[in-house]
């Protein structure tokens, strides 16, 4: 009888250990997000004076692609273009990536917005403006 009781206790302990082991295993990784294609085009225009920076805000609705193009600058000049997130504390754009560019049809910046929410474009004088310029910049996002 004692042997049967011992075997039952050993089996119960083994089943209990298996349950604990299963509970301690690594969790499954979450599925990768489905990236939405950039289908929303926003065009921002403005006037940039020497030694200044303008900020334009936009909302990304879904995780997905983002592309930025400097469509026009009059008179022609190279401008600093940055993309980032708006800072409510300083009313500026906390830029994550920048480039210096002239107007054209080439995509200046492209990447993936890994979260939805508020983003911003920064347009700035890189030190070569001697008079105000007007600009047009396009942001394509999801």
C-alpha positions as CSV (number, residue, x, y, z in Angstrom):
1,X,0.0,0.0,0.0
2,X,2.8,2.3,0.9
3,X,4.4,1.9,-2.5
4,X,1.1,2.8,-4.3
5,X,0.7,5.9,-2.2
6,X,4.4,6.9,-2.8
7,X,3.9,6.4,-6.6
8,X,0.7,8.5,-6.5
9,X,2.6,11.3,-4.7
10,X,5.5,11.2,-7.1
11,X,3.0,11.4,-10.1
12,X,1.2,14.3,-8.5
13,X,4.5,16.1,-7.9
14,X,5.6,15.5,-11.5
15,X,2.4,16.8,-12.9
16,X,2.7,19.9,-10.6
17,X,6.3,20.5,-11.8
18,X,5.2,20.2,-15.4
19,X,2.4,22.8,-14.8
20,X,4.9,25.2,-13.1
21,X,7.4,24.7,-15.9
22,X,4.8,25.5,-18.5
23,X,3.8,28.7,-16.6
24,X,7.4,29.8,-16.5
25,X,8.2,29.4,-20.2
26,X,9.0,32.4,-22.4
27,X,5.9,34.3,-23.6
28,X,5.1,34.3,-27.3
29,X,6.4,37.3,-29.3
30,X,3.7,39.7,-30.5
31,X,3.0,39.7,-34.2
32,X,4.8,42.3,-36.2
33,X,2.6,45.3,-37.0
34,X,1.1,45.5,-40.5
35,X,2.6,48.6,-42.1
36,X,0.0,50.9,-43.8
37,X,1.2,52.4,-47.2
38,X,1.6,56.1,-47.2
39,X,-1.6,57.5,-48.8
40,X,-2.2,60.8,-47.1
41,X,-0.4,63.8,-48.7
42,X,-0.1,67.0,-46.7
43,X,1.4,70.1,-48.4
44,X,2.7,72.9,-46.2
45,X,3.7,76.3,-47.4
46,X,5.2,79.3,-45.7
47,X,7.8,82.0,-45.6
48,X,11.2,81.4,-44.0
49,X,13.3,84.4,-42.9
50,X,17.0,84.4,-42.5
51,X,18.3,82.6,-39.3
52,X,14.8,81.3,-38.4
53,X,13.0,77.9,-38.3
54,X,9.4,77.1,-39.1
55,X,7.6,74.0,-37.8
56,X,4.6,72.2,-39.4
57,X,2.7,69.6,-37.4
58,X,0.9,66.6,-38.8
59,X,-0.9,63.5,-37.5
60,X,0.0,59.9,-38.4
61,X,-3.1,57.7,-38.1
62,X,-1.5,54.3,-38.6
63,X,1.9,52.7,-38.4
64,X,3.4,52.9,-41.8
65,X,5.6,54.7,-44.3
66,X,6.5,58.4,-44.3
67,X,8.1,60.4,-47.1
68,X,9.2,64.1,-47.3
69,X,9.8,66.2,-50.4
70,X,10.8,69.9,-50.7
71,X,8.7,70.8,-53.7
72,X,9.6,74.5,-54.2
73,X,11.8,77.3,-52.7
74,X,11.6,80.8,-54.2
75,X,14.1,82.3,-54.6
76,X,16.1,79.1,-54.9
77,X,18.1,78.2,-51.8
78,X,19.2,75.2,-49.7
79,X,17.1,74.7,-46.6
80,X,17.4,72.4,-43.5
81,X,14.6,69.9,-43.3
82,X,14.0,67.8,-40.2
83,X,11.4,65.3,-39.0
84,X,10.5,64.6,-35.4
85,X,7.9,65.0,-32.7
86,X,6.4,68.3,-31.5
87,X,7.4,69.6,-28.0
88,X,4.6,71.3,-26.2
89,X,7.0,72.7,-23.6
90,X,9.0,74.7,-26.1
91,X,6.7,74.9,-29.2
92,X,9.4,73.4,-31.3
93,X,10.0,70.2,-33.3
94,X,12.3,67.7,-31.5
95,X,14.0,66.6,-34.7
96,X,15.0,62.9,-35.0
97,X,16.5,63.2,-38.5
98,X,17.7,66.1,-40.7
99,X,19.0,66.9,-44.1
100,X,19.9,69.9,-46.2
101,X,18.3,70.1,-49.6
102,X,17.1,72.2,-52.5
103,X,13.7,72.0,-54.1
104,X,13.0,69.1,-56.4
105,X,11.0,65.9,-57.0
106,X,13.4,63.6,-55.1
107,X,12.2,62.2,-51.8
108,X,14.5,63.7,-49.2
109,X,13.5,61.6,-46.3
110,X,11.7,58.3,-46.0
111,X,11.1,55.9,-43.2
112,X,8.5,54.2,-41.0
113,X,6.4,55.8,-38.3
114,X,6.4,53.0,-35.8
115,X,3.6,54.6,-33.8
116,X,0.6,56.7,-34.7
117,X,0.4,60.2,-33.2
118,X,1.7,63.7,-33.7
119,X,4.8,64.4,-35.8
120,X,6.4,67.6,-37.2
121,X,8.5,68.9,-40.0
122,X,11.2,71.5,-39.3
123,X,12.2,73.9,-42.1
124,X,15.2,76.1,-41.3
125,X,17.8,78.5,-42.7
126,X,21.2,76.7,-42.7
127,X,23.0,80.0,-42.8
128,X,22.8,81.0,-46.4
129,X,19.5,83.1,-46.6
130,X,20.0,86.8,-47.2
131,X,16.2,87.4,-47.8
132,X,13.0,85.6,-46.9
133,X,12.1,82.7,-49.1
134,X,8.7,81.0,-49.7
135,X,8.6,77.2,-49.7
136,X,6.3,74.3,-50.3
137,X,7.0,70.9,-48.7
138,X,5.0,67.6,-49.0
139,X,4.7,64.9,-46.4
140,X,3.1,61.6,-47.4
141,X,2.1,59.3,-44.6
142,X,-0.6,56.9,-43.4
